[in-house]
Amino acid sequence: MPGQFEVMIERNFSSAHQLRGYRGKCENLHGHNYKIEIYARGRELNNIGLLVDFVELKQAADDLVTYLDHKNLNELAPFVVEQNPSAENVARFVLEKLAAKINDERVQIYKVRCFETPTSVATYSVE
């Protein structure tokens, strides 16, 4: 049975948002100190024994965090109109953006966990 490798990094950012159409206090502008966990997997290591270089993965994640950090998510694409900036949609956004930069024939960004609080987390994953 072939095995699989997995790596994970964490990143943090602070952002404001409000949930359009929500009935309750989250319809008002408020902020979170988000934590995101980014997971990559693959069956083969490269010629020096790495699935993905942590430096490369962290840099791609940091570029994305810079886009989100200390901003109102409702004012950033795709959250202006297309999507509500829920934790679920933030997780999907992060996965799709990082997958476009990192994925190749060996490595797949397959899961992102987005913590709005230490006890409230949304996960987006792909097959």
Backbone bond lengths (Angstrom), bond angles and torsions (degrees), N, CA, C in turn:
res aa  C-N    CA-C-N  psi(-1)  N-CA   C-N-CA  omega(-1)  CA-C   N-CA-C  phi
1 M - - - 1.451 - - 1.537 108.46 -
2 P 1.333 117.91 121.49 1.463 119.51 -179.40 1.525 111.76 -70.82
3 G 1.315 115.47 142.15 1.460 121.09 178.43 1.512 111.65 -90.25
4 Q 1.310 114.14 177.76 1.458 120.69 -179.74 1.527 108.60 -141.10
5 F 1.317 116.16 141.37 1.455 122.17 176.19 1.524 109.24 -97.97
6 E 1.343 115.72 151.10 1.461 121.43 177.01 1.524 108.28 -142.12
7 V 1.313 115.96 137.98 1.463 121.35 171.87 1.522 107.83 -126.74
8 M 1.342 115.36 155.79 1.454 120.63 -179.32 1.517 108.55 -143.53
9 I 1.339 115.26 140.34 1.462 120.51 170.49 1.528 107.95 -126.81
10 E 1.326 115.00 157.30 1.469 122.00 175.60 1.516 109.05 -115.15
11 R 1.306 115.37 145.76 1.445 122.20 172.52 1.526 108.04 -139.44
12 N 1.335 116.20 156.06 1.464 122.08 -178.83 1.518 109.82 -130.28
13 F 1.321 115.61 147.30 1.451 121.11 173.24 1.524 108.56 -156.61
14 S 1.306 115.36 160.65 1.467 122.12 178.19 1.518 108.20 -117.46
15 S 1.320 116.01 130.13 1.460 120.73 -179.77 1.520 109.87 -148.39
16 A 1.321 114.39 158.11 1.462 121.83 173.28 1.517 108.53 -102.67
17 H 1.315 115.72 157.14 1.466 121.16 172.20 1.515 109.35 -163.50
18 Q 1.300 115.33 167.31 1.462 121.94 169.64 1.518 106.81 -142.85
19 L 1.308 115.67 143.78 1.459 120.90 -175.59 1.520 109.66 -95.84
20 R 1.327 115.14 110.66 1.459 121.13 178.22 1.528 109.45 -65.72
21 G 1.323 116.43 135.04 1.456 121.17 177.37 1.509 114.57 82.10
22 Y 1.311 117.59 -2.12 1.465 121.81 179.78 1.518 108.59 -82.50
23 R 1.306 117.28 139.07 1.459 121.32 177.53 1.519 108.37 -106.15
24 G 1.305 115.30 99.79 1.456 121.08 -177.60 1.510 109.33 153.29
25 K 1.317 115.59 -174.09 1.456 119.31 -172.55 1.527 113.68 -64.72
26 C 1.322 118.44 -21.96 1.467 120.18 -179.15 1.525 113.52 -75.49
27 E 1.346 117.12 -5.24 1.464 118.77 172.81 1.526 110.40 -75.70
28 N 1.339 116.90 -16.58 1.463 121.47 176.66 1.526 109.78 -86.45
29 L 1.315 115.87 152.45 1.456 120.65 178.01 1.532 109.46 -62.12
30 H 1.315 116.33 129.57 1.458 122.56 179.40 1.530 108.31 -154.95
31 G 1.313 116.89 170.25 1.450 119.69 -176.55 1.505 113.62 -125.84
32 H 1.329 113.96 164.63 1.460 122.20 176.84 1.522 109.15 -138.99
33 N 1.305 115.61 152.51 1.460 122.89 165.93 1.520 105.67 -98.96
34 Y 1.324 115.64 94.00 1.459 122.11 -174.50 1.528 110.84 -77.41
35 K 1.330 114.42 146.83 1.461 121.90 166.28 1.515 105.90 -123.09
36 I 1.319 116.55 132.84 1.459 119.65 175.01 1.524 109.21 -120.72
37 E 1.311 114.66 138.22 1.462 122.56 173.25 1.519 106.77 -110.03
38 I 1.307 115.82 129.53 1.463 122.37 -176.79 1.518 108.05 -117.26
39 Y 1.314 116.64 123.18 1.460 122.99 -175.32 1.527 110.51 -113.42
40 A 1.342 115.13 132.81 1.461 121.69 173.93 1.525 108.04 -121.84
41 R 1.332 115.80 150.26 1.463 119.73 179.21 1.521 110.18 -142.99
42 G 1.314 113.77 162.44 1.455 121.03 176.41 1.512 110.17 179.38
43 R 1.319 115.80 163.78 1.460 121.50 -177.07 1.530 112.76 -97.75
44 E 1.331 117.05 -17.51 1.464 120.18 -176.28 1.515 110.78 -122.75
45 L 1.325 115.22 141.45 1.454 121.26 172.96 1.523 109.19 -93.18
46 N 1.315 116.20 159.85 1.468 119.13 177.51 1.536 109.77 -76.58
47 N 1.323 116.02 -174.19 1.464 120.09 -173.60 1.526 113.83 -68.01
48 I 1.345 118.65 -12.33 1.472 119.98 176.16 1.532 112.10 -112.22
49 G 1.333 115.94 12.28 1.458 119.89 172.47 1.517 115.60 88.82
50 L 1.333 117.80 23.42 1.468 121.43 177.88 1.513 110.88 -112.82
51 L 1.308 116.07 142.82 1.466 119.77 169.76 1.523 108.54 -73.89
52 V 1.328 115.52 -52.93 1.463 122.67 176.29 1.519 106.22 -148.69
53 D 1.300 115.95 143.84 1.463 120.59 178.43 1.530 107.91 -69.64
54 F 1.329 116.81 121.94 1.468 120.00 178.88 1.528 111.10 -56.61
55 V 1.321 117.21 -35.26 1.470 120.18 179.58 1.523 110.20 -60.93
56 E 1.320 117.27 -45.71 1.467 121.86 179.43 1.531 110.98 -64.18
57 L 1.313 116.79 -44.47 1.460 121.22 -179.77 1.527 111.12 -64.54
58 K 1.325 116.27 -43.95 1.467 120.42 179.59 1.527 111.46 -65.11
59 Q 1.333 117.53 -39.68 1.463 120.04 179.66 1.525 111.00 -64.13
60 A 1.318 117.18 -43.55 1.471 120.56 178.05 1.525 110.42 -62.35
61 A 1.329 116.61 -41.84 1.463 120.55 178.51 1.526 110.90 -67.01
62 D 1.329 117.32 -40.68 1.464 120.58 -179.87 1.521 111.73 -64.26
63 D 1.329 117.56 -37.83 1.463 120.36 176.54 1.526 110.52 -60.66
64 L 1.320 116.57 -40.90 1.461 121.01 179.25 1.524 111.36 -70.83
65 V 1.326 117.48 -41.09 1.460 121.48 177.95 1.531 110.29 -61.04
66 T 1.314 117.21 -38.78 1.467 120.72 177.24 1.524 110.63 -58.48
67 Y 1.316 117.33 -38.32 1.461 122.18 177.40 1.529 111.82 -63.69
68 L 1.337 117.58 -34.85 1.465 122.64 -173.85 1.529 114.27 -95.01
69 D 1.316 117.32 -26.51 1.463 121.56 -168.78 1.529 112.94 -70.63
70 H 1.333 114.49 134.12 1.465 123.70 178.75 1.524 112.15 54.42
71 K 1.334 114.39 42.38 1.459 121.92 177.58 1.524 108.75 -127.70
72 N 1.321 114.48 163.63 1.459 121.53 168.89 1.528 105.81 -89.90
73 L 1.321 117.16 111.25 1.467 120.23 -175.93 1.512 112.35 -58.42
74 N 1.327 118.03 -29.61 1.463 121.34 179.54 1.523 112.23 -64.69
75 E 1.319 117.54 -14.40 1.465 121.83 -179.69 1.522 112.45 -100.88
76 L 1.337 117.50 3.85 1.460 122.49 -178.73 1.523 110.57 -113.77
77 A 1.335 115.79 140.19 1.470 119.63 173.26 1.528 107.73 -66.70
78 P 1.291 119.66 139.13 1.461 129.85 7.19 1.534 113.71 -96.21
79 F 1.313 116.90 16.80 1.464 120.33 -171.76 1.526 113.68 -90.48
80 V 1.329 117.78 -1.70 1.467 120.71 -179.59 1.524 109.52 -65.79
81 V 1.321 116.71 -50.74 1.466 121.19 -177.75 1.520 111.63 -131.76
82 E 1.326 116.53 -43.02 1.465 121.30 -169.02 1.521 113.45 -64.93
83 Q 1.333 117.52 -40.79 1.460 121.02 -175.09 1.517 110.32 -136.70
84 N 1.309 115.97 146.12 1.458 121.05 169.53 1.537 106.83 -73.14
85 P 1.330 119.24 142.15 1.461 120.50 -179.45 1.534 113.00 -81.75
86 S 1.306 115.78 54.09 1.472 121.37 175.66 1.522 109.22 -74.27
87 A 1.314 116.81 163.69 1.464 120.73 176.42 1.527 110.25 -59.19
88 E 1.315 117.11 -36.55 1.461 121.20 179.14 1.533 110.55 -61.55
89 N 1.342 115.94 -47.11 1.459 119.67 -179.25 1.521 112.68 -71.60
90 V 1.318 118.09 -31.94 1.462 120.69 175.16 1.535 109.21 -64.42
91 A 1.320 117.49 -43.49 1.467 120.98 178.12 1.527 110.68 -59.68
92 R 1.323 117.06 -44.89 1.476 120.67 179.29 1.528 110.35 -63.77
93 F 1.327 117.22 -45.01 1.457 121.90 179.77 1.529 110.96 -57.14
94 V 1.322 116.97 -47.52 1.461 121.27 -179.19 1.527 110.10 -62.85
95 L 1.320 117.65 -45.68 1.467 120.34 -179.86 1.524 110.75 -60.23
96 E 1.319 117.46 -48.29 1.462 120.06 -176.29 1.522 112.14 -64.68
97 K 1.331 117.43 -40.54 1.467 120.47 179.85 1.529 111.34 -67.42
98 L 1.325 117.15 -43.48 1.461 119.57 -179.90 1.522 112.26 -70.80
99 A 1.331 116.71 -36.92 1.467 119.89 178.11 1.525 110.44 -60.62
100 A 1.324 117.03 -37.41 1.466 120.62 179.51 1.528 111.46 -63.96
101 K 1.324 118.10 -26.25 1.466 121.71 -179.05 1.526 113.35 -94.86
102 I 1.326 118.08 -32.33 1.466 121.58 -168.43 1.529 113.13 -106.35
103 N 1.328 117.65 -39.32 1.466 119.57 -172.35 1.529 112.13 -56.35
104 D 1.325 115.43 140.01 1.455 122.89 172.07 1.522 107.85 -149.83
105 E 1.324 117.02 -163.53 1.470 119.49 -176.51 1.529 112.60 -68.96
106 R 1.343 118.30 -16.60 1.463 121.34 -179.98 1.516 114.13 -105.87
107 V 1.326 117.97 -31.20 1.465 123.09 -168.35 1.523 110.42 -120.14
108 Q 1.326 115.02 136.68 1.464 120.90 176.95 1.526 109.23 -132.73
109 I 1.336 116.18 124.79 1.459 120.78 166.86 1.519 104.31 -76.00
110 Y 1.317 117.34 114.79 1.463 118.90 -170.91 1.525 114.14 -120.52
111 K 1.340 117.79 -12.96 1.459 118.63 -177.67 1.510 109.78 -152.21
112 V 1.342 115.46 139.04 1.456 122.31 171.90 1.518 107.59 -132.61
113 R 1.318 115.44 131.06 1.462 121.95 173.98 1.521 107.64 -108.44
114 C 1.329 116.62 129.31 1.461 122.67 -177.97 1.521 108.81 -117.18
115 F 1.327 115.80 111.89 1.457 122.48 179.43 1.531 108.67 -93.81
116 E 1.336 117.49 117.69 1.464 120.32 170.33 1.525 109.95 -80.04
117 T 1.308 115.33 -34.37 1.459 123.26 174.95 1.530 106.26 -139.74
118 P 1.321 118.97 170.65 1.468 119.41 177.85 1.529 113.74 -60.49
119 T 1.328 117.98 -19.40 1.470 120.42 -176.80 1.523 113.49 -117.14
120 S 1.329 118.48 5.90 1.466 122.12 179.41 1.514 108.93 -128.65
121 V 1.326 116.06 109.35 1.458 121.67 -173.49 1.527 110.70 -134.08
122 A 1.324 115.80 141.05 1.459 122.26 174.17 1.527 107.79 -119.10
123 T 1.324 116.27 142.63 1.459 121.73 -178.92 1.508 109.81 -122.23
124 Y 1.316 115.82 137.95 1.469 121.99 171.14 1.520 107.18 -124.02
125 S 1.329 116.54 129.24 1.462 119.96 179.67 1.530 109.74 -140.26
126 V 1.319 114.70 158.82 1.462 121.37 177.45 1.525 108.04 -121.46
127 E 1.312 115.72 160.54 1.474 121.38 179.57 1.500 111.32 -67.28
